[in-house]
Structure formats: C-alpha cells, structure tokens
Amino acid sequence: MVRLLPLASMLLLAACNNPCQALCVEMAEYARECGYDATAEDVQSCNDEYAGPNLAEGDAEACIEASDPQQLREWWTCEQLLDNYQSGAN
C-alpha cells in the first residue's frame, strides 16, 4: 500500500497532460522497476520540462511512440534511465 501512494500521486500529476508529460509517469514507473525510487518531484520536474509551450515540434509524436511500456524498455536500458535521473539531479 505504501508503494501505491507515490504512484497514485504521480498519476494525478499526469492527468490531462500532453503525451510527453504522460511519458514522465511511464518513465518513473520503469525507473522503479530498475531500482530507482522515482519521486513525485521527479515526475513534476519532467512535466514542467514538457509543458505545452516548451514542447518542440515532433516531440508529441515521439512521446506517443515511446510511451508504450515495451517500446520504452527497448529504447532505454535501466542504466541509461538511471543515468538520466542522476544527471537531472545535478
């Protein structure tokens, strides 16, 4: 139950967002599977980065494709995903 609370808050943060912001939640879930404790703050930071005015042309289509959990795992290894989270924390 304790692990579900952060996930529930992340899903609430992703509600009614663009495809890249929805991908932020998928990436956080994948990061958890990889052993990284992705937080609601991680998801919020990602959501802020991909807020509407900041979304580059073509990003939405790429995010839709990558949001498929299987595709995400094919494109990113756990190591690459964890490196992404660690570089974002610096």
Residue frames as qw, qx, qy, qz and C-alpha x, y, z in Angstrom:
[[0.000, 0.885, 0.466, 0.000, 0.00, 0.00, 0.00],
 [0.324, -0.761, 0.091, 0.555, 2.81, 2.42, 0.82],
 [0.367, -0.136, 0.592, 0.705, 4.30, 1.97, -2.69],
 [0.209, 0.609, 0.695, 0.320, 0.91, 2.75, -4.24],
 [0.107, -0.874, -0.284, 0.380, 0.65, 6.22, -2.73],
 [0.193, -0.553, 0.364, 0.724, 3.56, 7.71, -4.72],
 [0.205, 0.161, 0.800, 0.540, 2.26, 6.03, -7.86],
 [0.057, 0.751, 0.657, -0.019, -1.22, 7.42, -7.25],
 [0.111, -0.831, -0.057, 0.541, 0.14, 10.93, -6.76],
 [0.235, -0.304, 0.595, 0.706, 2.20, 10.60, -9.97],
 [0.178, 0.423, 0.812, 0.361, -0.88, 9.54, -11.91],
 [0.009, -0.861, -0.440, 0.255, -2.77, 12.55, -10.60],
 [0.197, -0.667, 0.245, 0.676, 0.07, 14.81, -11.71],
 [0.204, -0.102, 0.745, 0.627, -0.11, 13.31, -15.21],
 [0.306, 0.605, 0.723, -0.131, -3.86, 13.68, -15.66],
 [0.342, 0.891, 0.288, -0.080, -4.90, 15.76, -18.68],
 [0.262, -0.722, 0.394, 0.505, -1.33, 16.35, -19.87],
 [0.574, 0.637, -0.389, -0.337, 0.31, 16.12, -23.25],
 [0.967, 0.118, -0.227, -0.001, 1.90, 12.84, -24.43],
 [0.495, 0.462, -0.526, 0.514, 5.38, 13.77, -23.18],
 [0.335, -0.462, 0.465, -0.677, 4.06, 14.55, -19.73],
 [0.934, -0.119, 0.040, -0.335, 2.24, 11.20, -19.71],
 [0.808, 0.342, -0.417, 0.238, 5.56, 9.61, -20.64],
 [0.024, -0.603, 0.540, -0.586, 7.05, 11.14, -17.49],
 [0.757, -0.303, 0.353, -0.459, 4.85, 8.78, -15.44],
 [0.967, 0.217, -0.126, -0.032, 5.79, 5.77, -17.59],
 [0.511, 0.561, -0.494, 0.425, 9.47, 6.58, -17.14],
 [0.326, -0.534, 0.521, -0.581, 9.03, 6.91, -13.37],
 [0.926, -0.116, 0.183, -0.309, 7.33, 3.51, -13.23],
 [0.865, 0.386, -0.263, 0.185, 10.14, 1.98, -15.30],
 [0.167, 0.645, -0.532, 0.522, 12.73, 3.64, -13.06],
 [0.662, -0.417, 0.412, -0.467, 11.08, 1.98, -10.05],
 [0.990, 0.122, 0.007, -0.068, 11.37, -1.39, -11.80],
 [0.662, 0.541, -0.342, 0.390, 15.06, -0.61, -12.33],
 [0.686, -0.315, -0.437, 0.489, 15.61, 0.07, -8.64],
 [0.171, 0.178, -0.110, 0.963, 15.46, 3.86, -8.61],
 [0.057, -0.602, -0.700, 0.379, 12.92, 5.44, -6.29],
 [0.091, 0.374, 0.344, 0.856, 11.39, 7.98, -8.65],
 [0.043, -0.404, -0.585, 0.702, 9.51, 10.61, -6.69],
 [0.233, 0.821, 0.519, -0.050, 6.52, 12.80, -7.37],
 [0.102, -0.849, 0.162, 0.493, 9.04, 15.66, -7.60],
 [0.351, -0.207, 0.725, 0.555, 10.86, 13.80, -10.40],
 [0.285, 0.535, 0.756, 0.248, 7.59, 13.49, -12.30],
 [0.042, 0.919, 0.286, -0.268, 6.68, 17.12, -11.66],
 [0.239, -0.649, 0.402, 0.600, 10.08, 18.28, -12.90],
 [0.312, 0.078, 0.804, 0.499, 9.64, 16.20, -16.05],
 [0.186, 0.743, 0.643, 0.019, 6.09, 17.57, -16.50],
 [0.069, -0.882, -0.030, 0.465, 7.39, 21.12, -16.16],
 [0.305, -0.393, 0.602, 0.624, 10.09, 20.46, -18.75],
 [0.129, 0.200, 0.824, 0.515, 7.49, 19.25, -21.24],
 [0.209, 0.613, 0.488, -0.585, 4.78, 21.80, -20.52],
 [0.555, 0.703, 0.445, -0.006, 2.87, 22.92, -23.62],
 [0.247, 0.951, -0.144, -0.115, 4.92, 25.97, -24.61],
 [0.280, -0.675, 0.663, 0.163, 8.17, 24.01, -24.15],
 [0.788, 0.133, 0.601, 0.032, 7.14, 21.09, -26.37],
 [0.026, -0.480, 0.563, 0.672, 9.22, 21.12, -29.55],
 [0.725, 0.369, -0.204, -0.544, 7.72, 20.17, -32.89],
 [0.689, 0.270, -0.665, -0.097, 7.68, 16.40, -33.30],
 [0.045, -0.307, 0.797, -0.518, 8.12, 15.72, -29.58],
 [0.690, -0.014, 0.330, -0.644, 4.47, 14.73, -29.08],
 [0.867, 0.293, -0.299, -0.272, 4.66, 12.03, -31.75],
 [0.452, 0.405, -0.739, 0.292, 7.93, 10.67, -30.36],
 [0.263, -0.247, 0.668, -0.651, 6.49, 10.61, -26.85],
 [0.831, 0.074, 0.071, -0.546, 3.38, 8.75, -28.02],
 [0.800, 0.329, -0.501, -0.036, 5.58, 6.09, -29.59],
 [0.307, 0.363, -0.731, 0.489, 7.87, 5.85, -26.56],
 [0.490, -0.316, 0.385, -0.716, 5.01, 5.74, -24.06],
 [0.919, -0.013, -0.319, -0.232, 4.31, 2.12, -24.93],
 [0.644, -0.654, 0.393, -0.062, 5.95, 0.30, -21.99],
 [0.907, 0.058, 0.317, 0.270, 7.55, -2.32, -24.25],
 [0.534, 0.734, 0.032, 0.418, 8.92, 0.34, -26.61],
 [0.246, -0.904, 0.258, -0.237, 10.29, 2.33, -23.67],
 [0.781, -0.453, 0.423, 0.073, 12.18, -0.75, -22.44],
 [0.833, 0.342, 0.261, 0.348, 13.53, -1.43, -25.93],
 [0.333, 0.841, -0.028, 0.426, 14.82, 2.12, -26.32],
 [0.148, -0.764, 0.428, -0.459, 16.22, 2.65, -22.82],
 [0.660, -0.036, -0.700, 0.272, 18.18, 0.28, -20.62],
 [0.562, -0.750, -0.326, 0.120, 17.88, 0.60, -16.86],
 [0.604, -0.275, -0.003, 0.748, 21.39, 2.05, -16.81],
 [0.184, 0.341, 0.310, 0.868, 20.50, 4.77, -19.31],
 [0.357, -0.734, -0.433, -0.383, 17.32, 5.60, -17.45],
 [0.648, -0.640, -0.236, 0.339, 19.11, 5.80, -14.12],
 [0.489, -0.033, 0.116, 0.864, 21.84, 7.97, -15.68],
 [0.031, -0.575, -0.392, -0.718, 19.08, 10.29, -16.90],
 [0.522, -0.775, -0.339, -0.111, 17.64, 10.61, -13.41],
 [0.682, -0.447, -0.090, 0.571, 21.06, 11.13, -11.84],
 [0.373, 0.181, 0.212, 0.885, 22.06, 13.79, -14.38],
 [0.195, -0.695, -0.396, -0.567, 18.77, 15.59, -13.71],
 [0.622, -0.704, -0.308, 0.153, 19.52, 15.68, -10.00],
 [0.611, -0.161, -0.018, 0.775, 22.79, 17.59, -10.51]]
